[in-house]
Amino acid sequence: MNGEFIESVREMSRNSGVPEEQIIEAIKEALLKSYIRVMKSDSVLITVENDELKMYQKKLVVETVRDELEEISLEDARKIKKDAVLDEEVLILMNPEEMGRIAAQISQQTIMSNIKEKEKDILYEKYKEKEGQIIAGLFQRKTRKSDIIVDLGDIEGILPYERQMPKDRVKIGEKVRVYIKSVEKDKNNNVRILLTRTNPEFVQNLFEIEVPEIVNGLIEIKGISRDAGERTKIAVYSDAPDIDPVGACVGMRGARIQTIIRELDGEKIDIVRWDEDIAKFIKNILNPIPVINVKLNPEEKTAMVVVPKDQLSTAIGKGGKNVRLAAILTGWTIDIKSSEDFEKLVQAEESREMLKNLFQDVAADTVAEEETEKETPKEETVNFDEIAEKVRQQRRAEEEEEEEEISIEELPDVPGHILKKLKDNGYETIESIIDLSEKELLKIPGIGKKNAELILKSLEENVKVIEE
């Protein structure tokens, strides 16, 4: 057994990939368990000396032997070790026959099981170190759930259906690059490697492979947003004055970026220059679309971006994809509007401000009257004629002032069909209805009592809002 021992170990190491030392440990563990089972004792030492496996029984030197398995007399001990003394532990080499009897109790399955466990530990440690990296493998097969099994050489990885790119097609034996998302062990100590090709980190790793300046620290990837299979936006930056981060990532004649695009099955990639000025950064992201203006709200981290009308759909992207990726890349909520829509929005804001100013004094008068009123407060009721009279008084006080007329459409809380009836009858501005009483409103074709009350109530509610 001993003559062939080390050669058997080496062969098992070659076949399994497990180092010889760990295979020897697995065999020693199996022998120890067998010895304990046969001898009912664990007083044994198992070693490898000069490429030979040896087993020693441990016995205590005593004057009177009561347990021959655990003890040895001083006289017998000195036959093995000349200077042995009482209460000393001596090692007694087991003869080949005894070792054979112990080893015979060990099944090959037990040893191989121990070796397999060692092999699992090695694989786990090996791939755990590769977690978060790209690795090459071969498409092996597809499961019933459409997951792809990838042969990584010494172990299989799982590429789930939801982590596959839309254009991924399984061709047995075809080489593929995958990103190791996680490496775990199940309850049976089996190694489970979860792969992906859809996450942003996969693209980042591809850039790190193809662009040496990134690995060298000359170029920094500031962020990535991705819609796998469709489009990726990657923001890059360099503080080196002689390095163009975008150009370096593109490569000479586009060589670097084309290699990455081929790996991603034609996925579009936008490489943008990062800028700490968020307005400039947004413009860089939307380039070459011309950006007319960027309005920022730092507190809410929102940005309104104005582009030419004929560029609006391109800026937003199909299904809002372009603006969504831009928002992920910046961390801001981005609202893109055409120049025409933006101009209308500005005008509407100005009109609302004018409307507030128009009713401001009316609101102040109303508050003053309520504060000086000495009677016991009564249940509040809506007197539309009184409201209309107050509005008329305010209007007369401002007749000599030149103010821009406000469209009737700016009257809040009044349905569009009612506003249309007012406009159809020549009442196109707020000013044109301010002097009208409820009775006068009822004379307008299509305006009934409820509509008249609604119009006057809208004025009252706006006065109340200003009071608050």
TAQUI-V752052 format. One record per residue. SS is DSSP state (alpha for helix, beta for strand, coil for the rest). OMEGA is omega in whole degrees, -180 to 180 (none if undefined). D_LAST is the distance of its C-alpha to the last C-alpha in Angstrom with 1 decimal. Layout:
ss=SS omega=OMEGA d_last=D_LAST
ss=SS omega=OMEGA d_last=D_LAST
This chain:
ss=coil omega=-175 d_last=98.2
ss=alpha omega=-178 d_last=97.7
ss=alpha omega=-178 d_last=99.5
ss=alpha omega=-171 d_last=97.0
ss=alpha omega=-173 d_last=94.0
ss=alpha omega=178 d_last=92.5
ss=alpha omega=178 d_last=93.2
ss=alpha omega=179 d_last=91.4
ss=alpha omega=-179 d_last=88.4
ss=alpha omega=179 d_last=88.4
ss=alpha omega=178 d_last=88.6
ss=alpha omega=179 d_last=85.7
ss=alpha omega=179 d_last=83.7
ss=alpha omega=-177 d_last=84.4
ss=alpha omega=-174 d_last=83.5
ss=alpha omega=-176 d_last=80.3
ss=coil omega=179 d_last=79.0
ss=coil omega=180 d_last=78.8
ss=coil omega=-178 d_last=80.4
ss=alpha omega=-178 d_last=83.8
ss=alpha omega=-179 d_last=82.7
ss=alpha omega=175 d_last=80.1
ss=alpha omega=178 d_last=82.7
ss=alpha omega=179 d_last=85.1
ss=alpha omega=179 d_last=82.4
ss=alpha omega=178 d_last=81.9
ss=alpha omega=179 d_last=85.6
ss=alpha omega=178 d_last=85.9
ss=alpha omega=179 d_last=83.1
ss=alpha omega=178 d_last=84.9
ss=alpha omega=-180 d_last=88.2
ss=alpha omega=179 d_last=86.7
ss=alpha omega=179 d_last=85.3
ss=alpha omega=180 d_last=88.8
ss=alpha omega=-180 d_last=90.6
ss=alpha omega=-179 d_last=88.5
ss=alpha omega=-177 d_last=89.0
ss=alpha omega=-172 d_last=92.8
ss=alpha omega=-179 d_last=93.7
ss=coil omega=-179 d_last=91.1
ss=coil omega=176 d_last=90.3
ss=coil omega=180 d_last=88.1
ss=coil omega=-177 d_last=90.5
ss=beta omega=176 d_last=91.0
ss=beta omega=-179 d_last=90.3
ss=beta omega=-177 d_last=89.9
ss=beta omega=173 d_last=90.3
ss=beta omega=-179 d_last=91.4
ss=beta omega=-179 d_last=94.2
ss=coil omega=178 d_last=95.9
ss=coil omega=178 d_last=94.2
ss=beta omega=178 d_last=95.6
ss=beta omega=-179 d_last=93.7
ss=beta omega=178 d_last=95.0
ss=beta omega=179 d_last=94.3
ss=beta omega=172 d_last=95.2
ss=beta omega=177 d_last=95.4
ss=beta omega=180 d_last=94.2
ss=beta omega=-179 d_last=96.7
ss=beta omega=-180 d_last=96.9
ss=beta omega=-178 d_last=100.2
ss=beta omega=177 d_last=101.6
ss=coil omega=-179 d_last=105.0
ss=coil omega=-178 d_last=105.1
ss=coil omega=177 d_last=103.4
ss=coil omega=180 d_last=101.7
ss=coil omega=-175 d_last=99.4
ss=coil omega=180 d_last=101.1
ss=coil omega=-176 d_last=97.9
ss=coil omega=-172 d_last=96.1
ss=beta omega=178 d_last=99.0
ss=beta omega=-179 d_last=102.1
ss=beta omega=180 d_last=105.1
ss=alpha omega=-179 d_last=105.8
ss=alpha omega=-180 d_last=109.0
ss=alpha omega=-180 d_last=107.4
ss=alpha omega=-179 d_last=104.5
ss=alpha omega=173 d_last=106.9
ss=alpha omega=180 d_last=108.4
ss=alpha omega=179 d_last=105.1
ss=coil omega=-171 d_last=104.1
ss=coil omega=-176 d_last=106.9
ss=coil omega=179 d_last=104.9
ss=coil omega=179 d_last=102.9
ss=coil omega=179 d_last=102.3
ss=coil omega=179 d_last=101.2
ss=coil omega=176 d_last=97.5
ss=coil omega=177 d_last=96.9
ss=beta omega=179 d_last=95.4
ss=beta omega=180 d_last=97.5
ss=beta omega=-178 d_last=96.9
ss=beta omega=-178 d_last=99.4
ss=beta omega=179 d_last=99.5
ss=coil omega=180 d_last=99.6
ss=coil omega=-176 d_last=102.4
ss=alpha omega=-179 d_last=101.6
ss=alpha omega=180 d_last=102.7
ss=alpha omega=178 d_last=100.2
ss=alpha omega=180 d_last=97.4
ss=alpha omega=179 d_last=98.4
ss=alpha omega=178 d_last=98.1
ss=alpha omega=-177 d_last=94.6
ss=alpha omega=-179 d_last=93.6
ss=coil omega=-179 d_last=95.0
ss=coil omega=-178 d_last=92.3
ss=coil omega=177 d_last=89.6
ss=coil omega=177 d_last=88.7
ss=alpha omega=180 d_last=87.9
ss=alpha omega=-180 d_last=84.7
ss=alpha omega=180 d_last=83.6
ss=alpha omega=-179 d_last=84.2
ss=alpha omega=177 d_last=82.5
ss=alpha omega=178 d_last=79.5
ss=alpha omega=-180 d_last=79.2
ss=alpha omega=179 d_last=79.6
ss=alpha omega=179 d_last=76.9
ss=alpha omega=177 d_last=74.5
ss=alpha omega=-180 d_last=75.3
ss=alpha omega=178 d_last=74.8
ss=alpha omega=180 d_last=71.4
ss=alpha omega=-180 d_last=70.4
ss=alpha omega=180 d_last=71.6
ss=alpha omega=-180 d_last=69.8
ss=alpha omega=-179 d_last=66.5
ss=alpha omega=-179 d_last=66.8
ss=alpha omega=-175 d_last=67.8
ss=alpha omega=175 d_last=64.9
ss=alpha omega=177 d_last=62.3
ss=coil omega=-179 d_last=63.0
ss=coil omega=179 d_last=62.3
ss=coil omega=-177 d_last=59.0
ss=coil omega=179 d_last=56.5
ss=coil omega=175 d_last=59.3
ss=beta omega=178 d_last=60.9
ss=beta omega=179 d_last=64.3
ss=beta omega=178 d_last=66.7
ss=beta omega=179 d_last=68.1
ss=beta omega=173 d_last=69.8
ss=beta omega=-178 d_last=68.4
ss=beta omega=180 d_last=70.5
ss=beta omega=178 d_last=69.2
ss=beta omega=-179 d_last=66.3
ss=coil omega=179 d_last=65.5
ss=coil omega=179 d_last=64.7
ss=coil omega=-180 d_last=61.0
ss=coil omega=171 d_last=61.4
ss=coil omega=180 d_last=61.1
ss=beta omega=176 d_last=63.5
ss=beta omega=-178 d_last=66.0
ss=beta omega=177 d_last=66.7
ss=beta omega=-179 d_last=69.9
ss=coil omega=179 d_last=69.2
ss=coil omega=180 d_last=72.9
ss=coil omega=179 d_last=73.3
ss=coil omega=178 d_last=70.4
ss=beta omega=174 d_last=68.3
ss=beta omega=-178 d_last=64.5
ss=beta omega=174 d_last=62.1
ss=beta omega=-176 d_last=59.9
ss=coil omega=-178 d_last=57.6
ss=alpha omega=-177 d_last=56.8
ss=alpha omega=179 d_last=53.1
ss=alpha omega=176 d_last=54.0
ss=coil omega=176 d_last=56.4
ss=coil omega=-176 d_last=55.7
ss=coil omega=-176 d_last=55.7
ss=coil omega=178 d_last=58.9
ss=coil omega=178 d_last=60.8
ss=coil omega=-176 d_last=64.1
ss=coil omega=171 d_last=66.5
ss=coil omega=-174 d_last=70.0
ss=coil omega=178 d_last=72.2
ss=coil omega=-179 d_last=73.3
ss=coil omega=-179 d_last=70.9
ss=beta omega=-179 d_last=69.4
ss=beta omega=174 d_last=65.7
ss=beta omega=-180 d_last=63.3
ss=beta omega=179 d_last=60.9
ss=beta omega=180 d_last=58.3
ss=beta omega=-177 d_last=58.9
ss=beta omega=-180 d_last=55.5
ss=beta omega=176 d_last=56.8
ss=beta omega=-177 d_last=60.1
ss=beta omega=174 d_last=60.3
ss=beta omega=177 d_last=63.0
ss=coil omega=-176 d_last=63.1
ss=coil omega=178 d_last=64.4
ss=coil omega=178 d_last=68.0
ss=coil omega=177 d_last=67.6
ss=coil omega=-178 d_last=67.6
ss=beta omega=179 d_last=65.8
ss=beta omega=-178 d_last=63.0
ss=beta omega=-179 d_last=61.9
ss=beta omega=-176 d_last=58.7
ss=beta omega=177 d_last=58.7
ss=beta omega=173 d_last=56.2
ss=coil omega=-173 d_last=56.1
ss=coil omega=-175 d_last=52.4
ss=coil omega=180 d_last=50.4
ss=alpha omega=-178 d_last=49.3
ss=alpha omega=177 d_last=51.7
ss=alpha omega=178 d_last=54.6
ss=alpha omega=179 d_last=53.9
ss=alpha omega=178 d_last=53.4
ss=alpha omega=178 d_last=56.8
ss=alpha omega=178 d_last=58.4
ss=alpha omega=179 d_last=57.1
ss=alpha omega=179 d_last=58.4
ss=alpha omega=-173 d_last=61.8
ss=alpha omega=-176 d_last=62.1
ss=coil omega=-177 d_last=60.5
ss=alpha omega=-179 d_last=62.4
ss=alpha omega=178 d_last=60.0
ss=alpha omega=180 d_last=57.3
ss=alpha omega=-179 d_last=59.6
ss=coil omega=178 d_last=60.8
ss=coil omega=179 d_last=57.3
ss=coil omega=177 d_last=57.3
ss=coil omega=-180 d_last=54.6
ss=beta omega=173 d_last=51.6
ss=beta omega=-176 d_last=49.9
ss=beta omega=-179 d_last=46.2
ss=beta omega=178 d_last=45.1
ss=beta omega=170 d_last=46.1
ss=beta omega=-171 d_last=44.3
ss=beta omega=167 d_last=46.5
ss=beta omega=-169 d_last=46.9
ss=coil omega=179 d_last=50.5
ss=coil omega=-177 d_last=52.9
ss=coil omega=-175 d_last=50.5
ss=beta omega=175 d_last=49.0
ss=beta omega=172 d_last=48.5
ss=beta omega=-179 d_last=46.6
ss=beta omega=-179 d_last=47.9
ss=beta omega=-178 d_last=46.6
ss=beta omega=-177 d_last=49.3
ss=beta omega=174 d_last=49.5
ss=coil omega=177 d_last=52.3
ss=coil omega=176 d_last=52.4
ss=coil omega=-175 d_last=56.0
ss=coil omega=-177 d_last=56.2
ss=coil omega=-179 d_last=59.2
ss=coil omega=173 d_last=57.8
ss=coil omega=-175 d_last=55.8
ss=alpha omega=180 d_last=54.1
ss=alpha omega=-179 d_last=53.5
ss=alpha omega=180 d_last=57.0
ss=alpha omega=180 d_last=58.6
ss=alpha omega=178 d_last=57.0
ss=alpha omega=179 d_last=58.2
ss=coil omega=179 d_last=61.7
ss=alpha omega=-179 d_last=64.6
ss=alpha omega=177 d_last=64.4
ss=alpha omega=-174 d_last=61.8
ss=alpha omega=-176 d_last=64.3
ss=alpha omega=-177 d_last=62.0
ss=alpha omega=179 d_last=59.1
ss=alpha omega=176 d_last=61.4
ss=alpha omega=180 d_last=63.0
ss=alpha omega=-179 d_last=59.6
ss=alpha omega=178 d_last=58.7
ss=alpha omega=178 d_last=62.0
ss=alpha omega=-178 d_last=61.4
ss=coil omega=176 d_last=58.0
ss=coil omega=175 d_last=59.7
ss=coil omega=179 d_last=58.2
ss=coil omega=180 d_last=54.6
ss=beta omega=-179 d_last=52.7
ss=beta omega=176 d_last=51.8
ss=beta omega=177 d_last=49.5
ss=beta omega=-176 d_last=50.2
ss=beta omega=179 d_last=47.5
ss=beta omega=179 d_last=47.3
ss=coil omega=177 d_last=44.8
ss=coil omega=180 d_last=42.6
ss=coil omega=173 d_last=40.3
ss=coil omega=-172 d_last=38.1
ss=alpha omega=179 d_last=36.1
ss=alpha omega=178 d_last=35.7
ss=alpha omega=180 d_last=39.5
ss=alpha omega=179 d_last=40.2
ss=alpha omega=178 d_last=38.3
ss=alpha omega=179 d_last=40.2
ss=alpha omega=-178 d_last=43.4
ss=alpha omega=-176 d_last=42.6
ss=alpha omega=178 d_last=42.1
ss=coil omega=14 d_last=45.1
ss=coil omega=178 d_last=46.9
ss=coil omega=-180 d_last=43.9
ss=coil omega=179 d_last=42.6
ss=beta omega=-177 d_last=39.0
ss=beta omega=-177 d_last=37.3
ss=beta omega=175 d_last=34.2
ss=beta omega=178 d_last=32.5
ss=beta omega=-174 d_last=28.8
ss=beta omega=169 d_last=28.2
ss=beta omega=-174 d_last=25.3
ss=coil omega=-177 d_last=27.1
ss=coil omega=-179 d_last=24.5
ss=coil omega=-179 d_last=24.5
ss=coil omega=177 d_last=28.1
ss=beta omega=180 d_last=27.5
ss=beta omega=173 d_last=29.4
ss=beta omega=-176 d_last=29.3
ss=beta omega=-178 d_last=32.8
ss=beta omega=180 d_last=33.8
ss=beta omega=177 d_last=37.4
ss=coil omega=-177 d_last=39.4
ss=alpha omega=-176 d_last=39.0
ss=alpha omega=178 d_last=42.6
ss=alpha omega=-174 d_last=42.1
ss=alpha omega=-177 d_last=39.0
ss=alpha omega=178 d_last=40.9
ss=alpha omega=-180 d_last=43.3
ss=alpha omega=180 d_last=40.5
ss=alpha omega=180 d_last=38.8
ss=coil omega=179 d_last=42.2
ss=alpha omega=-179 d_last=43.5
ss=alpha omega=-180 d_last=41.1
ss=alpha omega=-173 d_last=38.8
ss=alpha omega=-175 d_last=41.5
ss=alpha omega=-179 d_last=41.5
ss=alpha omega=178 d_last=37.9
ss=alpha omega=178 d_last=37.9
ss=alpha omega=178 d_last=40.8
ss=alpha omega=179 d_last=39.2
ss=alpha omega=179 d_last=36.1
ss=alpha omega=-177 d_last=38.4
ss=alpha omega=-178 d_last=40.4
ss=alpha omega=-174 d_last=37.5
ss=coil omega=179 d_last=35.3
ss=coil omega=171 d_last=32.3
ss=beta omega=-175 d_last=30.5
ss=beta omega=177 d_last=31.8
ss=beta omega=-178 d_last=30.5
ss=beta omega=-180 d_last=33.1
ss=beta omega=175 d_last=32.4
ss=beta omega=180 d_last=34.7
ss=alpha omega=179 d_last=34.4
ss=alpha omega=179 d_last=33.7
ss=alpha omega=180 d_last=30.8
ss=alpha omega=180 d_last=29.4
ss=alpha omega=177 d_last=29.6
ss=alpha omega=-180 d_last=27.8
ss=alpha omega=179 d_last=25.0
ss=alpha omega=180 d_last=24.8
ss=alpha omega=179 d_last=24.8
ss=alpha omega=178 d_last=22.1
ss=alpha omega=178 d_last=19.8
ss=alpha omega=179 d_last=20.7
ss=alpha omega=179 d_last=20.1
ss=alpha omega=179 d_last=16.6
ss=alpha omega=177 d_last=15.9
ss=alpha omega=179 d_last=17.7
ss=alpha omega=178 d_last=15.8
ss=alpha omega=180 d_last=12.4
ss=alpha omega=-179 d_last=14.5
ss=alpha omega=-177 d_last=16.0
ss=alpha omega=-173 d_last=12.9
ss=alpha omega=-178 d_last=11.3
ss=alpha omega=177 d_last=13.5
ss=alpha omega=179 d_last=13.1
ss=alpha omega=-179 d_last=9.4
ss=alpha omega=179 d_last=10.6
ss=alpha omega=-180 d_last=13.4
ss=alpha omega=179 d_last=11.7
ss=alpha omega=-179 d_last=9.8
ss=alpha omega=179 d_last=13.3
ss=alpha omega=-179 d_last=15.1
ss=alpha omega=-179 d_last=13.4
ss=alpha omega=-178 d_last=14.1
ss=alpha omega=-178 d_last=17.7
ss=coil omega=-175 d_last=18.5
ss=coil omega=-179 d_last=21.4
ss=coil omega=177 d_last=22.3
ss=coil omega=-178 d_last=21.8
ss=coil omega=178 d_last=18.6
ss=coil omega=178 d_last=19.9
ss=coil omega=-176 d_last=19.0
ss=coil omega=177 d_last=16.3
ss=coil omega=-179 d_last=18.1
ss=coil omega=177 d_last=17.6
ss=coil omega=-173 d_last=19.7
ss=alpha omega=179 d_last=20.1
ss=alpha omega=180 d_last=22.5
ss=alpha omega=179 d_last=20.2
ss=alpha omega=-179 d_last=17.4
ss=alpha omega=-180 d_last=20.3
ss=alpha omega=178 d_last=21.6
ss=alpha omega=179 d_last=18.4
ss=alpha omega=180 d_last=18.5
ss=alpha omega=179 d_last=22.2
ss=alpha omega=179 d_last=21.8
ss=alpha omega=-179 d_last=19.5
ss=alpha omega=-179 d_last=22.0
ss=alpha omega=-179 d_last=25.0
ss=alpha omega=-176 d_last=23.6
ss=coil omega=-176 d_last=23.5
ss=coil omega=-175 d_last=26.8
ss=coil omega=-180 d_last=28.8
ss=coil omega=178 d_last=26.7
ss=coil omega=-179 d_last=27.9
ss=coil omega=178 d_last=25.1
ss=coil omega=180 d_last=25.7
ss=coil omega=-177 d_last=25.3
ss=coil omega=-177 d_last=22.9
ss=beta omega=178 d_last=24.5
ss=alpha omega=-179 d_last=23.8
ss=alpha omega=179 d_last=23.6
ss=alpha omega=179 d_last=20.3
ss=coil omega=-174 d_last=18.7
ss=coil omega=169 d_last=16.8
ss=coil omega=178 d_last=17.9
ss=coil omega=-178 d_last=21.1
ss=coil omega=-177 d_last=24.3
ss=alpha omega=-177 d_last=26.8
ss=alpha omega=177 d_last=29.5
ss=alpha omega=178 d_last=27.5
ss=alpha omega=-180 d_last=26.6
ss=alpha omega=179 d_last=30.3
ss=alpha omega=178 d_last=31.4
ss=alpha omega=-178 d_last=29.3
ss=alpha omega=180 d_last=30.8
ss=alpha omega=-179 d_last=34.2
ss=coil omega=172 d_last=34.0
ss=coil omega=-180 d_last=33.1
ss=coil omega=-173 d_last=29.3
ss=coil omega=-179 d_last=28.6
ss=beta omega=176 d_last=25.5
ss=coil omega=-177 d_last=22.1
ss=alpha omega=-176 d_last=23.6
ss=alpha omega=179 d_last=26.5
ss=alpha omega=-177 d_last=24.5
ss=alpha omega=-176 d_last=22.0
ss=coil omega=-177 d_last=24.8
ss=coil omega=174 d_last=25.8
ss=coil omega=178 d_last=25.5
ss=alpha omega=-179 d_last=25.7
ss=alpha omega=-179 d_last=29.5
ss=alpha omega=177 d_last=29.9
ss=alpha omega=-178 d_last=28.1
ss=alpha omega=180 d_last=30.6
ss=coil omega=-180 d_last=33.4
ss=coil omega=-179 d_last=32.7
ss=coil omega=177 d_last=35.1
ss=coil omega=180 d_last=33.7
ss=coil omega=178 d_last=30.4
ss=coil omega=-176 d_last=30.5
ss=alpha omega=-179 d_last=28.4
ss=alpha omega=180 d_last=26.3
ss=alpha omega=179 d_last=25.8
ss=alpha omega=178 d_last=24.9
ss=alpha omega=-180 d_last=22.3
ss=alpha omega=180 d_last=20.9
ss=alpha omega=-179 d_last=20.7
ss=alpha omega=179 d_last=19.0
ss=alpha omega=177 d_last=16.6
ss=alpha omega=177 d_last=15.6
ss=alpha omega=-179 d_last=14.7
ss=alpha omega=-178 d_last=12.7
ss=alpha omega=178 d_last=10.7
ss=alpha omega=176 d_last=10.1
ss=alpha omega=180 d_last=9.0
ss=alpha omega=179 d_last=6.4
ss=alpha omega=-179 d_last=5.3
ss=alpha omega=179 d_last=5.4
ss=alpha omega=-178 d_last=3.8
ss=coil omega=none d_last=0.0
